Amino acid sequence: MSASETRCDSKTDLAHSPGLPVSPEGDPVFPEPWAAEAFAMTVHLHERGVFTWPEWAAALSRQVHQPGRADDGSDYFDCWVAALCDLLGEKRVADEATILGLQQSWQRAAEATPHGMPIELRNDPHRQS
């Protein structure tokens, strides 16, 4: 595992998602910290019963098989996040406007955060406390 990858220990079915990059030991491996966070969030919601394994597999499969996806799988976690957003909308956990607003807020927070510092949502200059 390279220094830029993040490992997650999880016994959930989600750890066996088709196409999920894994270490030689079979543990999920992530190219960036945000991908590990998306995985952890998905595991948490699945374990709380927000969606079932078959629902997750279907949502992820729809995203992975969209036209224009990277042949080398380099956009796998983009597919993961899109599948999670789809499920949150389908389950009425969050609507599209809420998800988009949070994405934009995180982007502004990232742009406002000094290099080397952790990105925190409170760093969004347009976010109200």
PAZAPA-4460 file (N, C-alpha, C; in steps of 0.05 Angstrom, whole numbers, plus 32768, in hexadecimal, padded with zeros to 4 digits):
% residues 129
    n_x    n_y    n_z   ca_x   ca_y   ca_z    c_x    c_y    c_z   seq   type   mol
   8011   7FE9   8000   8000   8000   8000   8012   8019   8000     1      M     A
   800D   802C   7FEE   801D   8044   7FED   8016   8058   8002     2      S     A
   8027   806B   8007   8022   807F   801C   8009   808F   8016     3      A     A
   8001   8091   7FFC   7FEA   80A2   7FF5   7FCF   8092   7FF8     4      S     A
   7FD1   8079   7FFE   7FB8   8069   8001   7FB0   8067   801E     5      E     A
   7F97   8065   8023   7F8C   8062   803D   7F7E   8048   803F     6      T     A
   7F82   8039   8055   7F76   801F   8059   7F5F   8021   806D     7      R     A
   7F4B   8010   8069   7F34   8010   807B   7F2F   7FF3   8082     8      C     A
   7F2D   7FED   809C   7F25   7FD3   80A5   7F07   7FD2   80A9     9      D     A
   7EFA   7FC1   809A   7EDD   7FBF   809C   7ED4   7FA3   8096    10      S     A
   7EC1   7F99   80A5   7EB6   7F7E   80A1   7E9B   7F7F   8092    11      K     A
   7E94   7F96   8087   7E7A   7F9A   807A   7E7A   7F8D   805E    12      T     A
   7E63   7F87   8054   7E60   7F7D   8038   7E6A   7F92   8024    13      D     A
   7E69   7FAC   802C   7E72   7FC1   801A   7E8F   7FBE   8013    14      L     A
   7E9F   7FB1   8025   7EBB   7FAD   8020   7EBF   7F9A   8008    15      A     A
   7EAA   7F8D   8000   7EAC   7F7A   7FE9   7E9E   7F85   7FD1    16      H     A
   7E9B   7FA0   7FCF   7E8E   7FAC   7FB8   7E9F   7FA7   7F9F    17      S     A
   7E91   7FA0   7F89   7EA0   7F9B   7F70   7EB1   7FB2   7F68    18      P     A
   7ECA   7FAD   7F62   7EDD   7FC1   7F59   7EEB   7FD0   7F6F    19      G     A
   7EE4   7FCC   7F88   7EF1   7FDA   7F9E   7F0E   7FD2   7F9F    20      L     A
   7F20   7FE6   7F9E   7F3D   7FE0   7F9F   7F43   7FD4   7FBB    21      P     A
   7F53   7FBE   7FBB   7F5A   7FB1   7FD4   7F78   7FAC   7FD5    22      V     A
   7F82   7FA9   7FEE   7F9E   7FA3   7FF3   7FA2   7F85   7FEE    23      S     A
   7FBB   7F7B   7FEE   7FC0   7F5E   7FEB   7FB2   7F4E   8000    24      P     A
   7FAC   7F5A   8018   7F9E   7F4C   802D   7F80   7F4D   802A    25      E     A
   7F76   7F5B   8016   7F59   7F5D   8010   7F4B   7F74   801E    26      G     A
   7F5A   7F86   802A   7F4E   7F9E   8038   7F4B   7FB4   8023    27      D     A
   7F35   7FC4   8026   7F31   7FDB   8014   7F48   7FEE   8016    28      P     A
   7F4F   7FF9   7FFF   7F65   800D   7FFD   7F5A   8025   7FEE    29      V     A
   7F61   803D   7FF7   7F56   8055   7FEC   7F6C   8068   7FE2    30      F     A
   7F68   8074   7FCA   7F7D   8085   7FBF   7F7F   80A0   7FCD    31      P     A
   7F6A   80A9   7FDA   7F6A   80C3   7FE8   7F59   80C0   8001    32      E     A
   7F5E   80D1   8015   7F4E   80D0   802E   7F30   80D4   8029    33      P     A
   7F28   80E4   8016   7F0B   80E9   8011   7EFE   80CF   8009    34      W     A
   7F0C   80BD   7FFA   7F00   80A4   7FF2   7EFB   8092   800A    35      A     A
   7F0E   8092   801D   7F0A   8082   8035   7EF3   808D   8045    36      A     A
   7EF0   80A8   8046   7ED9   80B4   8054   7EBF   80AC   8046    37      E     A
   7EBE   80AC   802C   7EA6   80A4   801D   7E9F   8087   8023    38      A     A
   7EB3   8076   8024   7EAF   805A   802A   7EA4   8057   8047    39      F     A
   7EB1   8065   805A   7EA8   8063   8076   7E8B   806D   8079    40      A     A
   7E84   8083   806B   7E69   808E   806D   7E55   8079   8062    41      M     A
   7E5C   806D   804C   7E4B   8059   8040   7E47   8041   8052    42      T     A
   7E5D   8037   805E   7E5C   8021   8071   7E49   8028   8088    43      V     A
   7E4D   8040   8093   7E3D   8049   80AA   7E1F   8049   80A3    44      H     A
   7E18   8055   808C   7DFC   8056   8083   7DF0   803A   807E    45      L     A
   7E00   8029   8072   7DF8   800D   806D   7DF3   7FFF   8087    46      H     A
   7E05   8001   809A   7E03   7FF4   80B4   7DEB   7FFE   80C4    47      E     A
   7DE2   8016   80BF   7DCB   8022   80CD   7DB1   801C   80BE    48      R     A
   7DB3   800D   80A8   7D9B   8005   809A   7D8F   8019   8087    49      G     A
   7D9E   802D   807F   7D94   8041   806C   7D90   8034   8051    50      V     A
   7DA1   8022   804A   7D9E   8013   8031   7DA9   7FF7   8035    51      F     A
   7DA0   7FE5   8024   7DA9   7FC9   8025   7DC1   7FC4   8013    52      T     A
   7DCD   7FAD   8017   7DE3   7FA6   8005   7DDA   7FA4   7FE8    53      W     A
   7DC4   7F97   7FE1   7DBC   7F97   7FC5   7DB6   7FB3   7FBA    54      P     A
   7DAB   7FC5   7FCA   7DA6   7FE0   7FC1   7DC1   7FEE   7FBB    55      E     A
   7DD4   7FEA   7FCD   7DEE   7FF7   7FC9   7DFC   7FEB   7FB0    56      W     A
   7DFB   7FD1   7FAD   7E08   7FC5   7F95   7DFC   7FCF   7F7B    57      A     A
   7DE2   7FD2   7F7B   7DD4   7FDB   7F63   7DDC   7FF8   7F5D    58      A     A
   7DDC   8009   7F71   7DE3   8025   7F6E   7E00   8029   7F64    59      A     A
   7E12   801A   7F70   7E2E   801C   7F68   7E32   8011   7F4C    60      L     A
   7E25   7FFB   7F45   7E27   7FEF   7F2B   7E1D   8003   7F15    61      S     A
   7E06   8011   7F1B   7DFC   8024   7F08   7E11   803A   7F02    62      R     A
   7E1F   8043   7F17   7E33   8058   7F13   7E4C   804E   7F05    63      Q     A
   7E55   8037   7F0D   7E6D   802B   7F01   7E6A   8026   7EE3    64      V     A
   7E51   801F   7EDB   7E4C   8019   7EBF   7E41   8030   7EAF    65      H     A
   7E42   8048   7EB9   7E3A   805F   7EAA   7E4D   8064   7E92    66      Q     A
   7E43   806C   7E7B   7E55   8072   7E65   7E69   8088   7E6D    67      P     A
   7E81   8086   7E64   7E95   809A   7E69   7EA6   8096   7E82    68      G     A
   7EA1   8081   7E90   7EB1   807B   7EA8   7ECD   8072   7EA0    69      R     A
   7EE0   8077   7EB1   7EFC   8070   7EAB   7EFF   8052   7EA8    70      A     A
   7F0B   804A   7E92   7F10   802D   7E8D   7F23   8021   7EA2    71      D     A
   7F35   8031   7EAD   7F48   8027   7EC0   7F3D   8027   7EDD    72      D     A
   7F24   8030   7EE1   7F19   8030   7EFC   7F22   8047   7F0D    73      G     A
   7F30   805A   7F02   7F3B   8070   7F12   7F25   8082   7F1E    74      S     A
   7F0D   8080   7F13   7EF7   8090   7F1E   7EE4   807F   7F2F    75      D     A
   7EEE   8069   7F39   7EDD   8056   7F49   7ED0   8064   7F60    76      Y     A
   7EE0   8074   7F6F   7ED4   8081   7F87   7EC2   8099   7F80    77      F     A
   7EC5   80A4   7F68   7EB2   80B8   7F5E   7E97   80A9   7F5A    78      D     A
   7E99   8091   7F4F   7E81   8080   7F4B   7E74   807A   7F67    79      C     A
   7E85   8074   7F7A   7E7C   806D   7F95   7E6C   8084   7FA1    80      W     A
   7E78   809D   7F9F   7E6A   80B4   7FAA   7E50   80BA   7F9B    81      V     A
   7E50   80B7   7F81   7E38   80BB   7F71   7E22   80A7   7F79    82      A     A
   7E2A   808E   7F7D   7E17   8079   7F86   7E0C   8080   7FA1    83      A     A
   7E1D   8089   7FB3   7E13   8091   7FCE   7E00   80A8   7FCC    84      L     A
   7E06   80BC   7FBC   7DF4   80D3   7FB9   7DD9   80CA   7FAD    85      C     A
   7DDA   80B8   7F9A   7DC1   80AD   7F8E   7DB0   80A0   7FA4    86      D     A
   7DBD   808E   7FB4   7DAE   8080   7FC9   7DA3   8093   7FDE    87      L     A
   7DB2   80A7   7FE5   7DA8   80BA   7FF9   7D90   80C9   7FEE    88      L     A
   7D90   80CF   7FD4   7D78   80DB   7FC8   7D61   80C8   7FC7    89      G     A
   7D66   80B0   7FBE   7D51   809C   7FBB   7D44   8096   7FD6    90      E     A
   7D54   8095   7FEB   7D4A   808F   8006   7D40   80A8   8015    91      K     A
   7D42   80BF   8007   7D39   80D8   8012   7D47   80E0   802C    92      R     A
   7D61   80D8   802D   7D72   80E0   8043   7D7C   80FD   803E    93      V     A
   7D81   8103   8025   7D8A   811E   801D   7D81   8122   8000    94      A     A
   7D78   813A   7FFA   7D70   813F   7FDE   7D88   8149   7FCF    95      D     A
   7D84   814A   7FB4   7D9A   8152   7FA2   7DA5   816E   7FA9    96      E     A
   7D93   8181   7FB0   7D9C   819C   7FB6   7DAD   819D   7FCF    97      A     A
   7DA6   818D   7FE3   7DB6   818C   7FFC   7DD2   8180   7FF6    98      T     A
   7DD2   816A   7FE7   7DEC   815E   7FE0   7DFD   8171   7FD0    99      I     A
   7DF2   817E   7FBC   7E01   8191   7FAC   7E0B   81A8   7FBD   100      L     A
   7DFA   81B2   7FCE   7E03   81C8   7FE0   7E1A   81C0   7FF2   101      G     A
   7E1A   81A8   7FFC   7E30   819E   800C   7E49   819A   7FFC   102      L     A
   7E46   8190   7FE3   7E5D   818D   7FD2   7E6A   81A8   7FCC   103      Q     A
   7E5A   81BC   7FC7   7E64   81D6   7FC1   7E71   81E2   7FDA   104      Q     A
   7E65   81DE   7FF1   7E71   81E8   800A   7E8C   81DB   800F   105      S     A
   7E8E   81C1   800B   7EA8   81B4   800F   7EBD   81BE   7FFB   106      W     A
   7EB5   81C4   7FE2   7EC7   81CF   7FCF   7ED1   81EA   7FD7   107      Q     A
   7EBF   81FB   7FE0   7EC8   8216   7FEA   7EDA   8214   8002   108      R     A
   7ED3   8201   8014   7EE4   81FD   802C   7F00   81F4   8024   109      A     A
   7F01   81E2   8010   7F1C   81D9   8006   7F2C   81F0   7FFB   110      A     A
   7F1E   8200   7FEB   7F2C   8217   7FDF   7F35   822C   7FF4   111      E     A
   7F27   822E   800A   7F2D   8241   801F   7F41   8236   8034   112      A     A
   7F47   821D   8033   7F59   8211   8047   7F76   8213   803E   113      T     A
   7F87   821D   8050   7FA4   821F   8049   7FAF   8203   8043   114      P     A
   7FC2   8201   8031   7FCF   81E8   802A   7FDA   81DA   8042   115      H     A
   7FD5   81C1   8044   7FDF   81B1   805A   7FCD   81B0   8072   116      G     A
   7FB8   81C0   8072   7FA6   81C0   8089   7F8E   81AE   8082   117      M     A
   7F81   81A3   8097   7F6A   8192   8091   7F52   81A3   8086   118      P     A
   7F45   8198   8073   7F2D   81A6   8067   7F16   81A0   807A   119      I     A
   7F0A   81B6   8083   7EF2   81B3   8095   7EDC   81C4   8089   120      E     A
   7EC4   81BB   808C   7EAD   81C8   8080   7EAA   81E5   808B   121      L     A
   7EB2   81E9   80A4   7EB0   8204   80B0   7EC3   8218   80A2   122      R     A
   7ED5   820F   8091   7EE7   8221   8082   7ED9   822D   8069   123      N     A
   7EC1   8224   8063   7EB2   822F   804D   7EAA   824B   8054   124      D     A
   7EB4   825F   8045   7EAD   827B   804C   7E90   8282   8049   125      P     A
   7E80   8272   803A   7E64   8278   8037   7E52   8268   8049   126      H     A
   7E5E   8257   8059   7E4D   8246   806B   7E46   8256   8084   127      R     A
   7E2D   8254   808C   7E23   8261   80A4   7E25   824E   80BB   128      Q     A
   7E2E   8257   80D2   7E31   8246   80E9   7E16   8240   80F6   129      S     A
***
